[in-house]
């Protein structure tokens, strides 16, 4: 059995209360990893083009408020 298969088996056998706690922990872990990736992408300039386009659209009044 692979490590992933063992994790899947263990998670599927959790009691509802433990599964809820696991799900909350896992969601927080995903959010933290996402935040770190976005910060790395920003630091590497990967989002500069998108930011420039958004600012140009705003200055050209091509945006609208919701």
Buried (B, 14 or more C-beta within 10 A) or exposed (E): EEEEEEEEEEEEEEEEEEEEEEEEEEEEEEEEEEEEEEEEEEEEEEEEEEEEEEEEEEEEEEEEEE
